[in-house]
């Protein structure tokens, strides 16, 4: 998987991980894996497209209005995640 801007524990106490990605177009992705994520129990990933609204790593909201997805995508291999990250990076610039 591509190198994340931030990698941190997710849902403390259950062994999850979150990787945050940010692109110059104002979009990014939150990629998570934990026992209850879509595919997490099989070592697969879940991805949500996010839109940044500021400089901080947590200054984002989920983007439900992209051609990539209107929610989250689950059961993703690392190769699937990389292909989706390329699509997110290629989106037309976000209006924050």
Helices and strands as residue ranges (DSSP letters): E 6-10, E 16-22, E 27-33, G 40-42, E 45-52, E 60-62, E 72-76, H 78-89
